[in-house]
């Protein structure tokens, strides 16, 4: 039995552990939920906006990817700022201004201003996901990291479950602008809640001493400065990091097809109206949302608590999930709406389960004080995929008149991502610096 496990059991026997960490988990869930409202609003309103602005599929693909241009560029600077300043203030400031570009989207007058607004939104939302990963590392012990990660990342999926039908209803009855009014209002509400509730564990007045001990003795990341010489360049020299980035690229390539093109697939290929496409889009996302929490979170933590190798459990979940994503190809050849929904559900369920595995990794492998850097560096690879996926998919649809070629390409990319996890990643454990390598030698 590991020393961490013994410490946790001792704390549990001596004290009644509170559950305030899960209030923080739900707050991080809300952060992801609101951020992804700002992505599904565009994809849901897409058919109406394409007609309003006289856009081709390729042009809409460019608009869909514009958010990600600056989101990607700002990832590593965001990670460095997060590690320097901390989650609390970075997320406070950015959440306070998210609503502005979203609200202004409803007033744009052409393709150029629309792209500009999306670019600005990418800047202010860039710290979001690295902040969530870093906060989960602060607030949850390793034995609960699967549930913590699945909880906050599942907000990205639940945004599609409720956001797509809600935006579709608004677009159908009140025009495409109403979808952006709605998501701007959600941003304001979240920002107020975050300012009230979020603190680092040692600053929180809601956290009991027993729960703080449980978190810290369970292997939570320290809020500390990194060792001298351990920095971004150190991270980029690690083979483990490149395996993680390749896998995350594949995950995001599939995810952003679903985010940006799934409603349009139902409209263009299966001739549904916007309201119908919104509900059909929500079905695969609902299954993915539930599966991420149950399989990627609860089940993974259960296996690890039972004594199974944590690294092998997480890698297996990721590989199985990405493999299921290849089922997406079947949807391109489906003879009916419900057969297509079945293939999409299988694929998206697997992809969502793998997401919990991916976002648990940075807070585990990062050297002390560098969770933000590792999270944001991993996310850069995903944002490269997010930029090119909408454009490549749109160009393929324009060129061939169907989604088949685009879906086959996604299957190939997922296979490459599996290679990265199996061959390049290695064990999911903290990157070896001089000091922790020395501690490993002493332990043996």
ZARORO-118725 format. One line per field, with one value per residue (C-alpha): residue number from 1; x, y, z; residue in one letter. Coordinates in pm, whole numbers, padded with zeros to 5 digits. Layout:
# residues N
num	c(NUM, ...);
c1	c(X, ...);
c2	c(Y, ...);
c3	c(Z, ...);
residuo	c(A, ...);
***
This chain:
# residues 444
num	c(1, 2, 3, 4, 5, 6, 7, 8, 9, 10, 11, 12, 13, 14, 15, 16, 17, 18, 19, 20, 21, 22, 23, 24, 25, 26, 27, 28, 29, 30, 31, 32, 33, 34, 35, 36, 37, 38, 39, 40, 41, 42, 43, 44, 45, 46, 47, 48, 49, 50, 51, 52, 53, 54, 55, 56, 57, 58, 59, 60, 61, 62, 63, 64, 65, 66, 67, 68, 69, 70, 71, 72, 73, 74, 75, 76, 77, 78, 79, 80, 81, 82, 83, 84, 85, 86, 87, 88, 89, 90, 91, 92, 93, 94, 95, 96, 97, 98, 99, 100, 101, 102, 103, 104, 105, 106, 107, 108, 109, 110, 111, 112, 113, 114, 115, 116, 117, 118, 119, 120, 121, 122, 123, 124, 125, 126, 127, 128, 129, 130, 131, 132, 133, 134, 135, 136, 137, 138, 139, 140, 141, 142, 143, 144, 145, 146, 147, 148, 149, 150, 151, 152, 153, 154, 155, 156, 157, 158, 159, 160, 161, 162, 163, 164, 165, 166, 167, 168, 169, 170, 171, 172, 173, 174, 175, 176, 177, 178, 179, 180, 181, 182, 183, 184, 185, 186, 187, 188, 189, 190, 191, 192, 193, 194, 195, 196, 197, 198, 199, 200, 201, 202, 203, 204, 205, 206, 207, 208, 209, 210, 211, 212, 213, 214, 215, 216, 217, 218, 219, 220, 221, 222, 223, 224, 225, 226, 227, 228, 229, 230, 231, 232, 233, 234, 235, 236, 237, 238, 239, 240, 241, 242, 243, 244, 245, 246, 247, 248, 249, 250, 251, 252, 253, 254, 255, 256, 257, 258, 259, 260, 261, 262, 263, 264, 265, 266, 267, 268, 269, 270, 271, 272, 273, 274, 275, 276, 277, 278, 279, 280, 281, 282, 283, 284, 285, 286, 287, 288, 289, 290, 291, 292, 293, 294, 295, 296, 297, 298, 299, 300, 301, 302, 303, 304, 305, 306, 307, 308, 309, 310, 311, 312, 313, 314, 315, 316, 317, 318, 319, 320, 321, 322, 323, 324, 325, 326, 327, 328, 329, 330, 331, 332, 333, 334, 335, 336, 337, 338, 339, 340, 341, 342, 343, 344, 345, 346, 347, 348, 349, 350, 351, 352, 353, 354, 355, 356, 357, 358, 359, 360, 361, 362, 363, 364, 365, 366, 367, 368, 369, 370, 371, 372, 373, 374, 375, 376, 377, 378, 379, 380, 381, 382, 383, 384, 385, 386, 387, 388, 389, 390, 391, 392, 393, 394, 395, 396, 397, 398, 399, 400, 401, 402, 403, 404, 405, 406, 407, 408, 409, 410, 411, 412, 413, 414, 415, 416, 417, 418, 419, 420, 421, 422, 423, 424, 425, 426, 427, 428, 429, 430, 431, 432, 433, 434, 435, 436, 437, 438, 439, 440, 441, 442, 443, 444);
c1	c(00000, 00143, 00228, -00032, -00306, -00200, -00206, -00553, -00690, -00544, -00706, -01040, -01035, -00950, -01176, -01503, -01407, -01618, -01711, -01653, -01401, -01699, -01853, -01529, -01560, -01908, -01777, -01512, -01789, -01974, -01663, -01641, -02016, -02028, -01715, -01860, -02190, -01972, -01886, -02217, -02401, -02210, -02243, -02618, -02684, -02453, -02712, -02905, -02589, -02459, -02782, -02779, -02417, -02424, -02137, -02011, -01927, -01558, -01618, -01822, -01539, -01303, -01541, -01574, -01197, -01127, -01190, -00917, -00647, -00592, -00707, -00413, -00161, -00253, -00233, 00130, 00131, -00185, -00016, 00286, 00062, -00144, 00168, 00292, -00028, -00253, -00596, -00805, -00719, -00662, -01005, -01169, -01051, -01118, -01462, -01561, -01509, -01618, -01967, -01860, -01748, -02031, -02289, -02132, -02156, -02528, -02452, -02190, -02260, -02041, -01793, -01489, -01634, -01767, -01419, -01270, -01518, -01438, -01066, -01116, -01324, -01037, -00801, -01020, -01121, -00771, -00687, -01010, -00914, -00558, -00707, -00955, -00681, -00459, -00747, -00841, -00480, -00497, -00836, -00849, -00627, -00490, -00739, -01025, -00856, -01056, -01391, -01264, -01141, -01450, -01670, -01515, -01444, -01795, -01918, -01792, -02023, -02324, -02307, -02408, -02679, -02863, -02698, -02764, -03140, -03176, -02990, -03180, -03511, -03399, -03268, -03585, -03823, -03626, -03344, -02978, -02883, -03082, -02844, -02564, -02775, -02851, -02489, -02371, -02622, -02494, -02140, -02240, -02414, -02114, -01868, -02058, -02066, -01695, -01594, -01798, -01694, -01346, -01033, -00721, -00758, -00548, -00741, -01091, -01299, -01543, -01282, -01237, -00893, -00974, -01066, -00757, -00538, -00719, -00653, -00289, -00190, -00359, -00103, -00262, -00029, 00140, 00085, 00460, 00723, 00901, 01259, 01535, 01582, 01252, 01047, 00867, 01183, 01227, 00867, 00908, 01215, 01017, 00905, 00613, 00486, 00491, 00299, 00038, 00018, -00027, -00307, -00475, -00450, -00647, -00906, -00965, -00975, -01276, -01432, -01427, -01592, -01879, -01879, -01872, -02038, -02277, -02589, -02507, -02461, -02818, -02946, -02739, -02726, -03043, -03260, -03370, -03471, -03268, -03485, -03471, -03096, -03051, -03226, -03049, -02715, -02791, -02842, -02479, -02356, -02586, -02443, -02093, -02158, -02287, -02012, -01735, -01848, -01931, -01656, -01384, -01434, -01604, -01501, -01139, -01105, -01268, -01014, -00725, -00855, -00882, -00505, -00479, -00191, -00312, -00107, -00232, -00593, -00585, -00401, -00642, -00943, -00793, -00704, -01042, -01219, -01025, -01083, -01458, -01434, -01354, -01720, -01785, -01708, -02026, -02245, -02143, -02306, -02615, -02947, -03152, -03134, -03146, -02872, -02652, -02734, -02634, -02289, -02240, -02335, -02085, -01809, -01877, -01922, -01573, -01418, -01576, -01450, -01096, -01124, -01133, -00814, -00638, -00724, -00628, -00273, -00125, -00172, -00010, 00292, 00374, 00677, 00583, 00458, 00412, 00064, -00044, 00244, 00190, -00188, -00158, 00119, -00099, -00390, -00188, -00188, -00562, -00612, -00412, -00667, -00951, -00827, -00789, -01083, -01367, -01182, -01083, -01432, -01598, -01363, -01425, -01801, -01775, -01550, -01736, -02088, -02078, -01912, -01768, -01413, -01394, -01513, -01264, -00982, -01092, -01065, -00706, -00615, -00761, -00541, -00235, -00339, -00360, -00002, 00110, -00043, 00073, 00424, 00542, 00362, 00521, 00399, 00166, 00387, 00556, 00827, 01170, 01358, 01691, 01526, 01243, 01480, 01701, 01398, 01313, 01667, 01656, 01318, 01471);
c2	c(00000, 00341, 00605, 00838, 00575, 00516, 00888, 00925, 00633, 00780, 01117, 00951, 00752, 01053, 01311, 01348, 01471, 01747, 01776, 02141, 02035, 01918, 02265, 02380, 02092, 02211, 02567, 02441, 02251, 02582, 02749, 02492, 02495, 02870, 02870, 02605, 02789, 03037, 02762, 02582, 02911, 02963, 02605, 02598, 02937, 02846, 02761, 03083, 03292, 03137, 03248, 03592, 03669, 03469, 03245, 02930, 02621, 02706, 03062, 02935, 02692, 02991, 03177, 02867, 02834, 03207, 03180, 02919, 03125, 03351, 03088, 02875, 03162, 03260, 02909, 02903, 03268, 03184, 02883, 03089, 03359, 03096, 02946, 03294, 03459, 03163, 03039, 03269, 03607, 03499, 03334, 03622, 03879, 03679, 03557, 03917, 04011, 03692, 03828, 04140, 03985, 03732, 04008, 04215, 03921, 03989, 04331, 04245, 04361, 04139, 03854, 04061, 04197, 03851, 03700, 03986, 03928, 03557, 03634, 03862, 03595, 03349, 03581, 03626, 03258, 03116, 03057, 02865, 02499, 02521, 02700, 02415, 02154, 02345, 02401, 02031, 01950, 02187, 02077, 01698, 01413, 01176, 00901, 01139, 01305, 01103, 01218, 01575, 01593, 01426, 01663, 01984, 01869, 01725, 02084, 02102, 01815, 01927, 02260, 02069, 01871, 02184, 02463, 02329, 02270, 02600, 02798, 02615, 02713, 03075, 03091, 02938, 03168, 03488, 03496, 03396, 03703, 03574, 03279, 03524, 03732, 03410, 03296, 03644, 03642, 03300, 03439, 03726, 03490, 03257, 03541, 03662, 03309, 03252, 03577, 03475, 03111, 03037, 03055, 02839, 02560, 02729, 03056, 02911, 02976, 02701, 02423, 02231, 02144, 01775, 01819, 02031, 01757, 01495, 01693, 01773, 01433, 01270, 01403, 01729, 01961, 02226, 02595, 02653, 02790, 02540, 02427, 02638, 02538, 02348, 02551, 02544, 02437, 02149, 02038, 02052, 01827, 01542, 01260, 01204, 01553, 01492, 01166, 01349, 01632, 01393, 01208, 01534, 01660, 01356, 01395, 01759, 01693, 01467, 01685, 02005, 01835, 01750, 02101, 02294, 02074, 01823, 02046, 02138, 01769, 01698, 02000, 01950, 01571, 01450, 01757, 01833, 02183, 02374, 02271, 01903, 01917, 02073, 01785, 01518, 01681, 01677, 01297, 01189, 01467, 01348, 00996, 01138, 01361, 01072, 00832, 01079, 01110, 00742, 00571, 00837, 00953, 00719, 00389, 00496, 00612, 00288, 00073, 00279, 00261, -00118, -00126, -00140, 00044, 00404, 00470, 00158, 00229, 00584, 00490, 00203, 00430, 00686, 00429, 00254, 00591, 00712, 00376, 00411, 00753, 00589, 00475, 00828, 00704, 00493, 00802, 00932, 00629, 00604, 00558, 00732, 00989, 00736, 00517, 00826, 00921, 00569, 00598, 00950, 00834, 00547, 00773, 01069, 00852, 00711, 01049, 01203, 00920, 00975, 01346, 01272, 01072, 01348, 01628, 01425, 01389, 01744, 01775, 01430, 01457, 01827, 01920, 02115, 02462, 02393, 02249, 02558, 02527, 02154, 02198, 02487, 02317, 02008, 02231, 02400, 02073, 02048, 02402, 02334, 02062, 02298, 02552, 02314, 02079, 02325, 02450, 02106, 01970, 02266, 02246, 01870, 01925, 02197, 01981, 01649, 01743, 01505, 01455, 01110, 01220, 01445, 01164, 00913, 01160, 01192, 00814, 00827, 01108, 00913, 00614, 00841, 00970, 00614, 00561, 00867, 00741, 00380, 00437, 00784, 00863, 00615, 00584, 00856, 00983, 01308, 01417, 01340, 01648, 01627, 01644, 01395, 01157, 01172, 01103, 00798, 00661, 00718, 00541, 00232);
c3	c(00000, -00097, 00163, 00005, 00052, 00414, 00486, 00336, 00537, 00855, 00786, 00708, 01034, 01249, 01089, 00911, 00564, 00412, 00045, -00036, -00305, -00510, -00495, -00658, -00905, -01001, -01035, -01279, -01458, -01493, -01632, -01911, -01967, -02027, -02242, -02469, -02499, -02689, -02938, -02981, -03034, -03359, -03483, -03406, -03561, -03851, -04119, -04049, -04038, -04361, -04530, -04362, -04457, -04786, -04672, -04842, -04632, -04661, -04538, -04244, -04168, -04148, -03916, -03699, -03667, -03611, -03237, -03217, -03391, -03092, -02844, -02957, -02971, -02615, -02467, -02357, -02241, -02044, -01886, -01785, -01636, -01451, -01294, -01199, -01073, -00998, -01103, -00886, -01033, -01392, -01411, -01223, -01473, -01788, -01676, -01611, -01978, -02163, -02220, -02411, -02744, -02727, -02689, -02969, -03211, -03243, -03392, -03655, -04009, -04223, -04249, -04149, -03822, -03738, -03772, -03564, -03279, -03274, -03265, -02962, -02786, -02836, -02646, -02338, -02311, -02365, -01994, -01927, -01978, -01837, -01535, -01483, -01505, -01261, -01018, -01022, -00938, -00638, -00507, -00549, -00431, -00695, -00608, -00704, -01000, -01253, -01113, -01071, -01430, -01573, -01372, -01498, -01854, -01894, -01894, -02253, -02343, -02141, -02322, -02632, -02452, -02337, -02535, -02884, -02836, -02647, -02913, -03189, -03028, -02998, -03354, -03495, -03307, -03243, -03499, -03486, -03278, -02980, -02935, -02859, -02618, -02428, -02399, -02300, -02014, -01899, -01896, -01665, -01422, -01405, -01353, -01045, -00899, -00962, -00789, -00486, -00447, -00585, -00369, -00354, -00091, 00179, 00134, 00142, 00454, 00350, 00363, 00687, 00822, 00776, 00411, 00346, 00498, 00289, -00029, 00042, 00178, -00120, -00366, -00477, -00667, -00459, -00524, -00552, -00786, -01016, -00960, -01119, -01482, -01498, -01743, -02078, -02261, -02017, -02082, -02460, -02446, -02292, -02522, -02287, -02367, -02743, -02707, -02503, -02756, -03050, -02871, -02773, -03132, -03247, -02970, -03059, -03433, -03379, -03108, -03314, -03608, -03375, -03227, -03553, -03813, -03657, -03670, -04031, -04118, -04014, -04209, -04525, -04552, -04382, -04456, -04101, -03993, -03735, -03439, -03537, -03596, -03252, -03078, -03286, -03210, -02838, -02826, -02888, -02658, -02379, -02397, -02411, -02108, -01897, -02012, -01933, -01571, -01514, -01714, -01746, -01387, -01138, -01300, -01352, -00990, -00872, -01059, -00926, -00566, -00609, -00667, -01047, -01211, -01253, -01564, -01744, -01647, -01783, -02102, -02170, -02129, -02369, -02635, -02619, -02636, -02940, -03111, -03062, -03224, -03558, -03569, -03694, -04046, -04045, -04009, -04353, -04517, -04296, -04476, -04206, -03931, -03649, -03794, -03825, -03464, -03354, -03519, -03387, -03037, -03037, -03167, -02941, -02631, -02683, -02757, -02445, -02224, -02355, -02268, -01895, -01936, -02127, -01886, -01579, -01712, -01689, -01312, -01270, -01500, -01451, -01242, -00930, -01020, -01391, -01426, -01618, -01863, -01922, -01959, -02201, -02404, -02442, -02537, -02813, -03006, -02961, -03080, -03398, -03465, -03374, -03630, -03922, -03861, -03944, -04253, -04386, -04321, -04493, -04792, -04823, -04820, -05086, -05301, -05277, -05177, -04877, -04540, -04621, -04704, -04398, -04169, -04311, -04250, -03888, -03853, -03979, -03739, -03445, -03537, -03532, -03188, -03057, -03178, -02981, -02657, -02691, -02829, -02729, -02404, -02165, -01804, -01677, -01397, -01300, -01541, -01404, -01287, -01106, -00765, -00814, -00994, -00683, -00460, -00674, -00631, -00253, -00231, -00383);
residuo	c(X, X, X, X, X, X, X, X, X, X, X, X, X, X, X, X, X, X, X, X, X, X, X, X, X, X, X, X, X, X, X, X, X, X, X, X, X, X, X, X, X, X, X, X, X, X, X, X, X, X, X, X, X, X, X, X, X, X, X, X, X, X, X, X, X, X, X, X, X, X, X, X, X, X, X, X, X, X, X, X, X, X, X, X, X, X, X, X, X, X, X, X, X, X, X, X, X, X, X, X, X, X, X, X, X, X, X, X, X, X, X, X, X, X, X, X, X, X, X, X, X, X, X, X, X, X, X, X, X, X, X, X, X, X, X, X, X, X, X, X, X, X, X, X, X, X, X, X, X, X, X, X, X, X, X, X, X, X, X, X, X, X, X, X, X, X, X, X, X, X, X, X, X, X, X, X, X, X, X, X, X, X, X, X, X, X, X, X, X, X, X, X, X, X, X, X, X, X, X, X, X, X, X, X, X, X, X, X, X, X, X, X, X, X, X, X, X, X, X, X, X, X, X, X, X, X, X, X, X, X, X, X, X, X, X, X, X, X, X, X, X, X, X, X, X, X, X, X, X, X, X, X, X, X, X, X, X, X, X, X, X, X, X, X, X, X, X, X, X, X, X, X, X, X, X, X, X, X, X, X, X, X, X, X, X, X, X, X, X, X, X, X, X, X, X, X, X, X, X, X, X, X, X, X, X, X, X, X, X, X, X, X, X, X, X, X, X, X, X, X, X, X, X, X, X, X, X, X, X, X, X, X, X, X, X, X, X, X, X, X, X, X, X, X, X, X, X, X, X, X, X, X, X, X, X, X, X, X, X, X, X, X, X, X, X, X, X, X, X, X, X, X, X, X, X, X, X, X, X, X, X, X, X, X, X, X, X, X, X, X, X, X, X, X, X, X, X, X, X, X, X, X, X, X, X, X, X, X, X, X, X, X, X, X, X, X, X, X, X, X, X, X, X, X, X, X, X, X, X, X, X, X, X, X, X, X, X, X, X, X, X, X, X, X);
***
